[in-house]
């Protein structure tokens, strides 16, 4: 499946998985970058939520890429 950017503003970028059952959000906070993945209970792999804090944007974006790969599912 693919991920589509569904939100972008001055603090948040969010992607939604093509089945609509998972999102990944990158948020710039006042002192750090935050990334979270949220899977709905309808998700093929079940409900789940995970979040991490990063000191740099680069680290946060690497986590986004990793989670996109990890939480992708077959069509």
Buried (B, 14 or more C-beta within 10 A) or exposed (E): BEBEEEEEEEEEBBBBBEBEBBBBBBBBEEEBBBBBBBBBEEBEEEEEEBEBBBEEEEBBBEBBEEBBEEBBBEE
